[in-house]
Amino acid sequence: MSGRGVRHWQVVLIFWGLSVTYALRVNLSVAVVAMTDSASVNPDFPISKPHFMRTTG
């Protein structure tokens, strides 16, 4: 049997699927950071600075 087997194509598809998943995850992380303003806290939500730092890490 010459050429590539089914397992080879499965490995290629899994590799590309995981690559796309990782790229989407990184893109989403960058988008969330870009949407937040780290200089201010939401004034509508009463939270203290120590509690905010403890919850957001």
C-alpha positions in Angstrom: 0.0 0.0 0.0 1.7 3.2 -1.1 1.1 6.7 -0.1 -0.3 7.9 3.2 -2.5 5.8 5.4 -5.6 6.8 7.3 -3.6 7.3 10.5 -1.4 9.9 8.8 -4.3 11.9 7.7 -5.8 11.7 11.1 -2.6 13.0 12.6 -2.6 15.9 10.2 -6.2 16.8 10.9 -5.7 16.6 14.6 -2.6 18.8 14.4 -4.4 21.5 12.4 -7.5 21.3 14.6 -5.4 21.8 17.8 -3.4 24.6 16.1 -6.6 26.4 15.2 -8.0 25.9 18.7 -4.8 27.3 20.3 -4.8 30.3 17.9 -8.4 31.1 18.8 -7.7 30.8 22.5 -4.7 33.2 22.2 -6.8 35.6 20.1 -9.6 35.6 22.7 -7.2 36.2 25.5 -5.7 39.2 23.7 -9.2 40.5 22.9 -10.3 40.3 26.5 -7.2 42.2 27.7 -7.7 44.8 25.0 -11.4 45.3 26.1 -10.5 45.9 29.7 -9.3 49.2 31.3 -7.0 48.3 34.1 -6.8 51.9 35.4 -10.4 51.9 36.7 -12.8 49.6 38.4 -16.5 49.5 37.4 -18.1 52.3 39.5 -21.5 50.6 39.4 -20.1 47.5 41.3 -19.2 48.3 44.9 -16.0 46.5 45.5 -12.9 47.3 47.6 -9.4 47.3 46.1 -8.1 44.4 48.3 -11.2 42.3 47.4 -10.7 43.1 43.7 -7.1 42.1 43.8 -7.8 38.9 45.6 -10.5 37.9 43.1 -8.7 38.8 39.9 -5.4 37.6 41.0 
